[in-house]
């Protein structure tokens, strides 16, 4: 296997300060992903295509990471793909379709697809064609590539590109839905971070004179990426106008109720979803943008009784039933787990955690395998069954609203008597939802 470190080549020359801007993009990506809780070792590139297609494709930095031949004629290929998608998206764009449907009224192009939609469609075609070409042209096989929006700089169309380590990337949990309404959607929070770094690089490229440093910090990238990912999940759930949902969750989790920290669960799903049971329907829906009202509604939740939200308003109380099919990715769960802290889940997988406005990847406080291994090491006589029982008890402690201590002792009765009278002792039993024989 060849790694990127082994690849070296000639320098490219775009406008003079491209090396500093590329380095700034790489540094911002590295810091942002590190603060997000994942090590992906990002590497940045700037790839410029001559507008007249007659010059050479220029690549920054000074390493021969890609074969140039597969990149030739890429802009023309993107235009052809755009024309095909334009025809299939709307028959009114196709002269042949107009002739077949002679006499039928056809609205103007702008009525079918506004200019900004067509611009986004064309740019999406460019990025897709470049990504496919780079996968072929790459002289390394240990990286996953991401392509940002292109910008015309002098006589070149320049794309920012990030390459991340493929092995840790493959281990990240991801949603299977990668497009929404025909446009790319981040499958996980780290991908949203990468997209936002690339977007920031494109913004700097779009200045009259491209600068050498990207003018935002990692904190801004993380907040923007959290917005992007949360809005994407709301869109998957059927809400196209969920802007501000992340801010609303930050605000409600930071509010206290009668001196207590916020705790509760919210199901993000559209009314009428077959797997959502609505036990109490609100006659007057509660806007999530009103923190005090949102917080009062959250206080109503409890085991098996959760807030039902469409991404903009809370419309009732109920629960997501076991019949939900995760493959559809139409329902999500938000758990407010403490003062200023909340998590976004799909099915049994956590995708995002926010603590006091700082978004990261969720991490288990205790890893199951490590816990079981430690139990067997400390208590050699313990069986796997004993270790699994202790793991279940530890998970129950984590879910408690207040601080909880779990003490494991080889002679529990003697330890209990030692702690009297400040402790309460009970008859030996198996703790759980139902009582069973130890």
C-alpha positions as a Markdown table, in Angstrom:
| # | Residue | x | y | z |
|---|---|---|---|---|
| 1 | Unk | 0.0 | 0.0 | 0.0 |
| 2 | Unk | 1.3 | 3.4 | -0.9 |
| 3 | Unk | 0.8 | 6.2 | 1.5 |
| 4 | Unk | 0.5 | 9.9 | 0.7 |
| 5 | Unk | 3.7 | 10.6 | 2.6 |
| 6 | Unk | 5.6 | 8.7 | -0.1 |
| 7 | Unk | 4.4 | 10.9 | -2.9 |
| 8 | Unk | 6.4 | 14.0 | -4.0 |
| 9 | Unk | 6.4 | 16.0 | -7.2 |
| 10 | Unk | 6.6 | 19.5 | -8.8 |
| 11 | Unk | 5.2 | 22.8 | -7.6 |
| 12 | Unk | 2.1 | 24.4 | -9.1 |
| 13 | Unk | 1.6 | 28.1 | -9.5 |
| 14 | Unk | -1.9 | 29.5 | -9.4 |
| 15 | Unk | -1.7 | 33.1 | -8.0 |
| 16 | Unk | 1.3 | 33.2 | -5.7 |
| 17 | Unk | -0.1 | 32.8 | -2.2 |
| 18 | Unk | -1.9 | 29.6 | -2.9 |
| 19 | Unk | 0.5 | 27.7 | -0.6 |
| 20 | Unk | -0.4 | 29.7 | 2.4 |
| 21 | Unk | -4.1 | 29.4 | 1.8 |
| 22 | Unk | -3.8 | 25.7 | 1.3 |
| 23 | Unk | -1.9 | 25.3 | 4.6 |
| 24 | Unk | -4.4 | 27.5 | 6.4 |
| 25 | Unk | -7.2 | 25.2 | 5.2 |
| 26 | Unk | -5.3 | 22.1 | 6.3 |
| 27 | Unk | -4.6 | 23.6 | 9.7 |
| 28 | Unk | -8.2 | 24.7 | 10.2 |
| 29 | Unk | -9.5 | 21.2 | 9.2 |
| 30 | Unk | -7.0 | 19.5 | 11.6 |
| 31 | Unk | -7.9 | 21.7 | 14.6 |
| 32 | Unk | -11.7 | 21.5 | 13.9 |
| 33 | Unk | -11.7 | 17.7 | 13.6 |
| 34 | Unk | -9.5 | 17.3 | 16.6 |
| 35 | Unk | -11.9 | 19.4 | 18.7 |
| 36 | Unk | -14.8 | 17.4 | 17.3 |
| 37 | Unk | -13.2 | 14.3 | 18.8 |
| 38 | Unk | -11.8 | 12.5 | 15.8 |
| 39 | Unk | -8.2 | 12.0 | 14.4 |
| 40 | Unk | -8.4 | 12.1 | 10.6 |
| 41 | Unk | -5.0 | 13.7 | 9.7 |
| 42 | Unk | -6.4 | 15.9 | 6.9 |
| 43 | Unk | -4.3 | 17.0 | 4.0 |
| 44 | Unk | -5.3 | 19.9 | 1.7 |
| 45 | Unk | -5.0 | 20.6 | -2.0 |
| 46 | Unk | -6.0 | 23.3 | -4.4 |
| 47 | Unk | -6.6 | 22.1 | -8.0 |
| 48 | Unk | -7.0 | 24.7 | -10.8 |
| 49 | Unk | -8.4 | 24.0 | -14.2 |
| 50 | Unk | -7.8 | 26.5 | -17.1 |
| 51 | Unk | -11.0 | 28.1 | -18.2 |
| 52 | Unk | -10.1 | 27.7 | -21.9 |
| 53 | Unk | -9.1 | 24.0 | -21.4 |
| 54 | Unk | -5.9 | 24.6 | -23.3 |
| 55 | Unk | -3.5 | 25.0 | -20.4 |
| 56 | Unk | -2.3 | 22.5 | -17.8 |
| 57 | Unk | -4.1 | 21.5 | -14.7 |
| 58 | Unk | -2.3 | 23.0 | -11.7 |
| 59 | Unk | -2.1 | 21.3 | -8.3 |
| 60 | Unk | -0.9 | 22.8 | -5.0 |
| 61 | Unk | 1.1 | 21.7 | -2.9 |
| 62 | Unk | 4.5 | 20.6 | -4.0 |
| 63 | Unk | 3.9 | 16.9 | -4.1 |
| 64 | Unk | 2.9 | 14.8 | -7.1 |
| 65 | Unk | -0.1 | 13.3 | -5.4 |
| 66 | Unk | -2.3 | 12.9 | -8.6 |
| 67 | Unk | -1.8 | 11.9 | -12.2 |
| 68 | Unk | -2.8 | 14.9 | -14.3 |
| 69 | Unk | -4.0 | 12.9 | -17.4 |
| 70 | Unk | -7.3 | 11.7 | -15.9 |
| 71 | Unk | -8.2 | 15.3 | -15.0 |
| 72 | Unk | -8.0 | 16.6 | -18.6 |
| 73 | Unk | -11.3 | 17.8 | -20.0 |
| 74 | Unk | -13.0 | 17.6 | -16.7 |
| 75 | Unk | -15.0 | 20.9 | -17.0 |
| 76 | Unk | -16.4 | 19.7 | -20.3 |
| 77 | Unk | -17.5 | 16.4 | -18.8 |
| 78 | Unk | -19.2 | 18.3 | -15.9 |
| 79 | Unk | -21.1 | 20.5 | -18.5 |
| 80 | Unk | -22.3 | 17.3 | -20.2 |
| 81 | Unk | -23.5 | 15.8 | -17.0 |
| 82 | Unk | -25.3 | 19.0 | -16.1 |
| 83 | Unk | -27.0 | 19.1 | -19.4 |
| 84 | Unk | -28.2 | 15.5 | -18.9 |
| 85 | Unk | -29.5 | 16.2 | -15.4 |
| 86 | Unk | -31.2 | 19.3 | -16.6 |
| 87 | Unk | -33.1 | 17.4 | -19.3 |
| 88 | Unk | -34.1 | 14.6 | -16.9 |
| 89 | Unk | -35.0 | 17.0 | -14.1 |
| 90 | Unk | -37.4 | 19.1 | -16.2 |
| 91 | Unk | -38.7 | 18.2 | -19.7 |
| 92 | Unk | -39.2 | 21.8 | -20.5 |
| 93 | Unk | -35.5 | 22.2 | -20.8 |
| 94 | Unk | -35.3 | 19.6 | -23.6 |
| 95 | Unk | -36.1 | 20.9 | -27.1 |
| 96 | Unk | -37.0 | 17.3 | -28.1 |
| 97 | Unk | -39.6 | 17.2 | -25.3 |
| 98 | Unk | -41.0 | 20.5 | -26.4 |
| 99 | Unk | -41.5 | 19.2 | -30.0 |
| 100 | Unk | -43.2 | 16.0 | -28.8 |
| 101 | Unk | -45.5 | 18.0 | -26.6 |
| 102 | Unk | -46.3 | 20.6 | -29.3 |
| 103 | Unk | -49.1 | 22.9 | -28.3 |
| 104 | Unk | -48.7 | 22.2 | -24.5 |
| 105 | Unk | -47.9 | 25.2 | -22.4 |
| 106 | Unk | -44.3 | 25.2 | -21.0 |
| 107 | Unk | -43.4 | 27.6 | -18.2 |
| 108 | Unk | -40.1 | 29.6 | -18.5 |
| 109 | Unk | -37.0 | 28.0 | -17.3 |
| 110 | Unk | -36.9 | 30.3 | -14.3 |
| 111 | Unk | -40.3 | 29.1 | -13.2 |
| 112 | Unk | -39.2 | 25.5 | -13.2 |
| 113 | Unk | -35.8 | 26.0 | -11.7 |
| 114 | Unk | -34.6 | 29.3 | -10.3 |
| 115 | Unk | -31.2 | 30.5 | -11.4 |
| 116 | Unk | -29.6 | 29.7 | -8.0 |
| 117 | Unk | -30.9 | 26.1 | -8.3 |
| 118 | Unk | -29.3 | 25.7 | -11.7 |
| 119 | Unk | -26.1 | 27.2 | -10.4 |
| 120 | Unk | -26.0 | 24.7 | -7.5 |
| 121 | Unk | -26.9 | 21.8 | -9.9 |
| 122 | Unk | -24.0 | 22.7 | -12.2 |
| 123 | Unk | -21.6 | 23.1 | -9.3 |
| 124 | Unk | -22.7 | 19.7 | -7.9 |
| 125 | Unk | -21.9 | 18.1 | -11.3 |
| 126 | Unk | -18.4 | 19.7 | -11.3 |
| 127 | Unk | -17.7 | 18.4 | -7.8 |
| 128 | Unk | -19.0 | 14.9 | -8.6 |
| 129 | Unk | -16.9 | 14.6 | -11.8 |
| 130 | Unk | -13.8 | 15.9 | -10.1 |
| 131 | Unk | -14.2 | 13.6 | -7.1 |
| 132 | Unk | -14.6 | 10.6 | -9.4 |
| 133 | Unk | -11.5 | 11.7 | -11.5 |
| 134 | Unk | -9.4 | 12.2 | -8.4 |
| 135 | Unk | -10.2 | 8.7 | -7.1 |
| 136 | Unk | -8.7 | 7.5 | -10.3 |
| 137 | Unk | -5.8 | 9.9 | -10.4 |
| 138 | Unk | -4.7 | 9.6 | -6.8 |
| 139 | Unk | -1.3 | 8.1 | -6.3 |
| 140 | Unk | -2.2 | 7.0 | -2.8 |
| 141 | Unk | -4.8 | 4.6 | -1.5 |
| 142 | Unk | -5.0 | 5.4 | 2.2 |
| 143 | Unk | -7.2 | 8.5 | 2.0 |
| 144 | Unk | -10.8 | 9.5 | 1.5 |
| 145 | Unk | -11.3 | 12.6 | -0.7 |
| 146 | Unk | -13.7 | 15.6 | -0.3 |
| 147 | Unk | -14.2 | 18.4 | -2.9 |
| 148 | Unk | -15.4 | 21.9 | -2.1 |
| 149 | Unk | -17.1 | 24.5 | -4.3 |
| 150 | Unk | -15.1 | 25.9 | -7.1 |
| 151 | Unk | -14.2 | 29.6 | -7.6 |
| 152 | Unk | -12.8 | 31.3 | -10.7 |
| 153 | Unk | -9.4 | 32.8 | -9.8 |
| 154 | Unk | -7.8 | 34.7 | -12.7 |
| 155 | Unk | -7.9 | 32.3 | -15.6 |
| 156 | Unk | -8.5 | 29.1 | -13.6 |
| 157 | Unk | -11.4 | 27.4 | -11.9 |
| 158 | Unk | -10.0 | 26.4 | -8.5 |
| 159 | Unk | -11.4 | 23.6 | -6.3 |
| 160 | Unk | -10.4 | 23.2 | -2.6 |
| 161 | Unk | -9.8 | 19.5 | -1.7 |
| 162 | Unk | -9.3 | 17.7 | 1.6 |
| 163 | Unk | -8.0 | 14.1 | 1.9 |
| 164 | Unk | -8.5 | 12.3 | 5.3 |
| 165 | Unk | -7.2 | 9.0 | 6.5 |
| 166 | Unk | -9.5 | 6.3 | 5.3 |
| 167 | Unk | -9.2 | 3.8 | 8.1 |
| 168 | Unk | -10.4 | 6.0 | 11.0 |
| 169 | Unk | -13.0 | 7.5 | 8.6 |
| 170 | Unk | -14.4 | 4.0 | 7.9 |
| 171 | Unk | -14.9 | 3.4 | 11.6 |
| 172 | Unk | -17.2 | 6.4 | 12.1 |
| 173 | Unk | -20.9 | 5.8 | 12.4 |
| 174 | Unk | -22.7 | 7.3 | 9.4 |
| 175 | Unk | -26.2 | 7.7 | 8.1 |
| 176 | Unk | -27.0 | 5.9 | 4.8 |
| 177 | Unk | -28.9 | 8.8 | 3.3 |
| 178 | Unk | -26.3 | 11.0 | 1.6 |
| 179 | Unk | -28.5 | 13.2 | -0.6 |
| 180 | Unk | -31.6 | 15.3 | 0.2 |
| 181 | Unk | -33.6 | 16.7 | -2.7 |
| 182 | Unk | -30.8 | 15.8 | -5.1 |
| 183 | Unk | -28.1 | 17.6 | -3.2 |
| 184 | Unk | -25.3 | 16.1 | -1.0 |
| 185 | Unk | -25.9 | 15.9 | 2.8 |
| 186 | Unk | -23.4 | 15.1 | 5.4 |
| 187 | Unk | -23.7 | 11.5 | 6.7 |
| 188 | Unk | -22.0 | 12.3 | 10.0 |
| 189 | Unk | -20.9 | 15.3 | 12.0 |
| 190 | Unk | -17.2 | 15.0 | 11.0 |
| 191 | Unk | -18.3 | 15.2 | 7.4 |
| 192 | Unk | -20.2 | 18.3 | 8.1 |
| 193 | Unk | -17.0 | 19.8 | 9.7 |
| 194 | Unk | -15.0 | 18.9 | 6.5 |
| 195 | Unk | -17.7 | 20.5 | 4.3 |
| 196 | Unk | -17.6 | 23.7 | 6.4 |
| 197 | Unk | -13.9 | 24.0 | 6.2 |
| 198 | Unk | -14.1 | 23.6 | 2.4 |
| 199 | Unk | -16.8 | 26.1 | 2.3 |
| 200 | Unk | -14.7 | 28.6 | 4.2 |
| 201 | Unk | -11.8 | 28.0 | 1.8 |
| 202 | Unk | -14.1 | 28.6 | -1.2 |
| 203 | Unk | -15.2 | 31.9 | 0.5 |
| 204 | Unk | -11.7 | 33.1 | 0.8 |
| 205 | Unk | -10.9 | 32.1 | -2.8 |
| 206 | Unk | -13.9 | 34.2 | -4.0 |
| 207 | Unk | -12.4 | 37.4 | -2.8 |
| 208 | Unk | -11.2 | 39.9 | -5.4 |
| 209 | Unk | -7.7 | 39.0 | -4.4 |
| 210 | Unk | -7.5 | 35.6 | -2.6 |
| 211 | Unk | -6.0 | 35.9 | 0.9 |
| 212 | Unk | -3.4 | 33.7 | 2.4 |
| 213 | Unk | -5.3 | 32.8 | 5.6 |
| 214 | Unk | -8.8 | 31.6 | 6.3 |
| 215 | Unk | -10.5 | 34.2 | 8.5 |
| 216 | Unk | -12.5 | 31.9 | 10.9 |
| 217 | Unk | -11.5 | 29.7 | 13.8 |
| 218 | Unk | -12.3 | 26.1 | 14.7 |
| 219 | Unk | -15.1 | 27.1 | 17.1 |
| 220 | Unk | -17.0 | 28.8 | 14.3 |
| 221 | Unk | -16.6 | 25.8 | 12.0 |
| 222 | Unk | -17.9 | 23.4 | 14.7 |
| 223 | Unk | -21.0 | 25.5 | 15.4 |
| 224 | Unk | -21.7 | 25.9 | 11.8 |
| 225 | Unk | -21.1 | 22.2 | 11.1 |
| 226 | Unk | -23.5 | 21.3 | 14.0 |
| 227 | Unk | -26.1 | 23.5 | 12.5 |
| 228 | Unk | -25.6 | 21.8 | 9.1 |
| 229 | Unk | -25.8 | 18.3 | 10.5 |
| 230 | Unk | -28.8 | 18.9 | 12.7 |
| 231 | Unk | -30.7 | 20.6 | 9.9 |
| 232 | Unk | -29.8 | 17.7 | 7.6 |
| 233 | Unk | -31.3 | 15.2 | 10.1 |
| 234 | Unk | -34.4 | 17.4 | 10.4 |
| 235 | Unk | -34.7 | 17.4 | 6.6 |
| 236 | Unk | -34.4 | 13.6 | 6.6 |
| 237 | Unk | -37.3 | 13.5 | 9.0 |
| 238 | Unk | -39.3 | 15.6 | 6.6 |
| 239 | Unk | -38.8 | 19.2 | 7.9 |
| 240 | Unk | -37.3 | 21.5 | 5.3 |
| 241 | Unk | -37.4 | 24.6 | 7.5 |
| 242 | Unk | -35.7 | 23.6 | 10.7 |
| 243 | Unk | -33.2 | 26.5 | 10.7 |
| 244 | Unk | -32.3 | 27.4 | 14.3 |
| 245 | Unk | -33.1 | 23.9 | 15.8 |
| 246 | Unk | -29.5 | 23.6 | 17.1 |
| 247 | Unk | -29.7 | 27.0 | 18.8 |
| 248 | Unk | -33.1 | 26.0 | 20.3 |
| 249 | Unk | -31.7 | 22.8 | 21.7 |
| 250 | Unk | -28.7 | 24.7 | 23.2 |
| 251 | Unk | -31.1 | 27.1 | 24.9 |
| 252 | Unk | -33.5 | 24.6 | 26.3 |
| 253 | Unk | -30.7 | 22.4 | 27.7 |
| 254 | Unk | -29.2 | 25.4 | 29.4 |
| 255 | Unk | -32.4 | 26.4 | 31.2 |
| 256 | Unk | -33.2 | 25.1 | 34.6 |
| 257 | Unk | -36.7 | 24.3 | 36.0 |
| 258 | Unk | -37.2 | 25.1 | 39.7 |
| 259 | Unk | -33.4 | 24.9 | 40.2 |
| 260 | Unk | -33.1 | 21.5 | 38.4 |
| 261 | Unk | -31.1 | 20.8 | 35.3 |
| 262 | Unk | -32.9 | 20.1 | 32.1 |
| 263 | Unk | -33.5 | 16.4 | 31.4 |
| 264 | Unk | -35.8 | 14.8 | 28.8 |
| 265 | Unk | -36.2 | 13.2 | 25.4 |
| 266 | Unk | -37.5 | 14.6 | 22.2 |
| 267 | Unk | -38.5 | 12.5 | 19.1 |
| 268 | Unk | -37.8 | 14.3 | 15.9 |
| 269 | Unk | -40.4 | 13.1 | 13.4 |
| 270 | Unk | -43.3 | 14.3 | 11.4 |
| 271 | Unk | -46.9 | 14.0 | 12.7 |
| 272 | Unk | -48.6 | 10.8 | 11.4 |
| 273 | Unk | -45.4 | 8.7 | 11.1 |
| 274 | Unk | -46.4 | 5.1 | 11.5 |
| 275 | Unk | -43.9 | 4.3 | 14.2 |
| 276 | Unk | -44.6 | 7.4 | 16.3 |
| 277 | Unk | -47.3 | 6.9 | 18.9 |
| 278 | Unk | -48.9 | 10.2 | 19.9 |
| 279 | Unk | -50.6 | 9.8 | 23.3 |
| 280 | Unk | -51.3 | 13.5 | 23.9 |
| 281 | Unk | -51.7 | 15.9 | 21.0 |
| 282 | Unk | -51.3 | 19.6 | 21.8 |
| 283 | Unk | -54.1 | 21.9 | 20.5 |
| 284 | Unk | -51.6 | 24.7 | 20.4 |
| 285 | Unk | -48.2 | 23.6 | 19.3 |
| 286 | Unk | -45.1 | 24.9 | 21.1 |
| 287 | Unk | -42.4 | 26.7 | 19.0 |
| 288 | Unk | -38.9 | 25.4 | 19.8 |
| 289 | Unk | -37.7 | 28.9 | 19.3 |
| 290 | Unk | -39.3 | 30.0 | 22.6 |
| 291 | Unk | -37.0 | 28.5 | 25.2 |
| 292 | Unk | -39.2 | 29.0 | 28.3 |
| 293 | Unk | -42.2 | 27.3 | 26.7 |
| 294 | Unk | -40.0 | 24.6 | 25.1 |
| 295 | Unk | -38.5 | 24.0 | 28.6 |
| 296 | Unk | -41.9 | 23.6 | 30.3 |
| 297 | Unk | -42.9 | 21.1 | 27.6 |
| 298 | Unk | -39.7 | 19.1 | 28.1 |
| 299 | Unk | -40.5 | 18.9 | 31.8 |
| 300 | Unk | -43.6 | 16.8 | 30.9 |
| 301 | Unk | -41.4 | 13.9 | 29.6 |
| 302 | Unk | -40.5 | 10.7 | 31.4 |
| 303 | Unk | -39.9 | 7.0 | 30.7 |
| 304 | Unk | -42.0 | 6.1 | 27.6 |
| 305 | Unk | -43.4 | 9.7 | 27.4 |
| 306 | Unk | -41.4 | 11.9 | 25.1 |
| 307 | Unk | -41.8 | 15.2 | 23.3 |
| 308 | Unk | -42.8 | 14.9 | 19.7 |
| 309 | Unk | -41.3 | 17.6 | 17.4 |
| 310 | Unk | -41.3 | 18.2 | 13.7 |
| 311 | Unk | -38.2 | 20.3 | 13.8 |
| 312 | Unk | -39.9 | 23.6 | 14.4 |
| 313 | Unk | -42.8 | 22.9 | 16.8 |
| 314 | Unk | -43.6 | 20.5 | 19.5 |
| 315 | Unk | -46.9 | 18.9 | 18.6 |
| 316 | Unk | -47.5 | 16.3 | 21.4 |
| 317 | Unk | -46.3 | 13.7 | 23.8 |
| 318 | Unk | -45.7 | 10.1 | 23.0 |
| 319 | Unk | -42.9 | 7.7 | 22.0 |
| 320 | Unk | -41.0 | 6.2 | 19.1 |
| 321 | Unk | -42.2 | 2.6 | 19.0 |
| 322 | Unk | -40.1 | -0.6 | 18.5 |
| 323 | Unk | -41.7 | -1.0 | 15.1 |
| 324 | Unk | -39.6 | 1.8 | 13.7 |
| 325 | Unk | -37.4 | 0.7 | 10.8 |
| 326 | Unk | -34.0 | 2.5 | 11.1 |
| 327 | Unk | -33.3 | 1.9 | 7.4 |
| 328 | Unk | -35.7 | 4.7 | 6.5 |
| 329 | Unk | -33.9 | 7.3 | 8.6 |
| 330 | Unk | -37.0 | 9.3 | 9.1 |
| 331 | Unk | -37.0 | 9.6 | 12.9 |
| 332 | Unk | -34.3 | 10.9 | 15.3 |
| 333 | Unk | -34.1 | 11.2 | 19.1 |
| 334 | Unk | -32.6 | 14.1 | 21.0 |
| 335 | Unk | -31.7 | 13.5 | 24.6 |
| 336 | Unk | -31.2 | 16.4 | 27.0 |
| 337 | Unk | -28.8 | 14.8 | 29.4 |
| 338 | Unk | -27.7 | 17.6 | 31.7 |
| 339 | Unk | -27.3 | 21.3 | 32.2 |
| 340 | Unk | -26.2 | 22.6 | 28.8 |
| 341 | Unk | -25.8 | 19.1 | 27.4 |
| 342 | Unk | -27.8 | 17.2 | 24.7 |
| 343 | Unk | -27.2 | 14.4 | 22.2 |
| 344 | Unk | -28.6 | 13.5 | 18.8 |
| 345 | Unk | -29.3 | 9.8 | 18.2 |
| 346 | Unk | -30.6 | 7.7 | 15.4 |
| 347 | Unk | -31.9 | 4.4 | 16.6 |
| 348 | Unk | -29.2 | 3.1 | 18.9 |
| 349 | Unk | -26.4 | 5.2 | 17.6 |
| 350 | Unk | -25.3 | 8.6 | 19.0 |
| 351 | Unk | -24.2 | 11.0 | 16.3 |
| 352 | Unk | -23.6 | 14.4 | 18.0 |
| 353 | Unk | -23.2 | 15.7 | 21.5 |
| 354 | Unk | -23.2 | 19.3 | 22.5 |
| 355 | Unk | -21.9 | 20.5 | 25.9 |
| 356 | Unk | -22.4 | 24.2 | 26.7 |
| 357 | Unk | -22.5 | 25.0 | 23.0 |
| 358 | Unk | -19.5 | 23.0 | 22.1 |
| 359 | Unk | -20.3 | 20.2 | 19.6 |
| 360 | Unk | -18.3 | 16.9 | 19.5 |
| 361 | Unk | -18.7 | 13.3 | 18.6 |
| 362 | Unk | -20.3 | 11.3 | 21.5 |
| 363 | Unk | -18.0 | 9.1 | 23.4 |
| 364 | Unk | -18.8 | 6.3 | 25.8 |
| 365 | Unk | -17.6 | 7.2 | 29.3 |
| 366 | Unk | -16.9 | 3.5 | 29.8 |
| 367 | Unk | -16.1 | 1.1 | 27.0 |
| 368 | Unk | -17.9 | -2.3 | 27.5 |
| 369 | Unk | -14.9 | -4.4 | 26.5 |
| 370 | Unk | -12.5 | -2.5 | 28.6 |
| 371 | Unk | -14.9 | -2.6 | 31.6 |
| 372 | Unk | -15.3 | -6.4 | 31.3 |
| 373 | Unk | -11.6 | -6.9 | 30.9 |
| 374 | Unk | -10.9 | -4.8 | 34.1 |
| 375 | Unk | -13.5 | -6.8 | 36.1 |
| 376 | Unk | -11.9 | -10.1 | 35.1 |
| 377 | Unk | -8.4 | -8.7 | 36.0 |
| 378 | Unk | -9.4 | -7.2 | 39.4 |
| 379 | Unk | -11.7 | -10.1 | 40.3 |
| 380 | Unk | -10.1 | -13.3 | 38.8 |
| 381 | Unk | -12.9 | -15.5 | 40.1 |
| 382 | Unk | -15.6 | -13.4 | 38.3 |
| 383 | Unk | -17.2 | -14.9 | 35.2 |
| 384 | Unk | -18.3 | -13.2 | 32.0 |
| 385 | Unk | -21.8 | -13.3 | 33.3 |
| 386 | Unk | -20.8 | -11.5 | 36.5 |
| 387 | Unk | -18.9 | -8.9 | 34.4 |
| 388 | Unk | -22.0 | -8.3 | 32.2 |
| 389 | Unk | -24.2 | -7.9 | 35.2 |
| 390 | Unk | -21.9 | -5.3 | 36.6 |
| 391 | Unk | -21.8 | -3.5 | 33.2 |
| 392 | Unk | -25.6 | -3.3 | 33.2 |
| 393 | Unk | -25.4 | -1.8 | 36.7 |
| 394 | Unk | -22.8 | 0.7 | 35.7 |
| 395 | Unk | -25.0 | 1.8 | 32.7 |
| 396 | Unk | -27.9 | 2.3 | 35.1 |
| 397 | Unk | -25.7 | 4.5 | 37.3 |
| 398 | Unk | -24.8 | 6.7 | 34.3 |
| 399 | Unk | -28.5 | 7.3 | 33.6 |
| 400 | Unk | -29.2 | 8.6 | 37.1 |
| 401 | Unk | -30.1 | 12.3 | 37.5 |
| 402 | Unk | -27.7 | 12.8 | 40.4 |
| 403 | Unk | -24.3 | 11.5 | 41.3 |
| 404 | Unk | -24.2 | 7.8 | 41.9 |
| 405 | Unk | -21.4 | 5.5 | 43.3 |
| 406 | Unk | -21.2 | 1.8 | 42.5 |
| 407 | Unk | -19.0 | -0.1 | 44.9 |
| 408 | Unk | -17.9 | -3.7 | 44.0 |
| 409 | Unk | -16.5 | -5.8 | 46.8 |
| 410 | Unk | -15.7 | -9.5 | 47.1 |
| 411 | Unk | -17.4 | -9.6 | 50.5 |
| 412 | Unk | -20.3 | -7.3 | 50.1 |
| 413 | Unk | -22.0 | -8.2 | 53.4 |
| 414 | Unk | -19.0 | -7.4 | 55.5 |
| 415 | Unk | -18.4 | -4.1 | 53.6 |
| 416 | Unk | -22.1 | -3.1 | 54.1 |
| 417 | Unk | -21.8 | -3.7 | 57.9 |
| 418 | Unk | -18.7 | -1.7 | 58.0 |
| 419 | Unk | -20.4 | 1.3 | 56.4 |
| 420 | Unk | -23.3 | 1.2 | 58.9 |
| 421 | Unk | -25.0 | 3.4 | 60.2 |
| 422 | Unk | -24.5 | 5.9 | 57.4 |
| 423 | Unk | -25.5 | 3.3 | 54.8 |
| 424 | Unk | -28.5 | 1.1 | 54.4 |
| 425 | Unk | -28.1 | -2.6 | 53.9 |
| 426 | Unk | -30.6 | -4.8 | 52.0 |
| 427 | Unk | -31.1 | -8.5 | 51.6 |
| 428 | Unk | -29.0 | -9.9 | 48.7 |
| 429 | Unk | -31.0 | -9.5 | 45.4 |
| 430 | Unk | -30.6 | -8.8 | 41.7 |
| 431 | Unk | -31.4 | -5.1 | 41.0 |
| 432 | Unk | -33.2 | -4.4 | 37.8 |
| 433 | Unk | -36.6 | -3.7 | 36.3 |
| 434 | Unk | -37.9 | -7.0 | 37.6 |
| 435 | Unk | -36.8 | -9.0 | 40.6 |
| 436 | Unk | -35.0 | -12.3 | 39.8 |
| 437 | Unk | -33.0 | -14.9 | 41.6 |
| 438 | Unk | -29.2 | -14.1 | 41.7 |
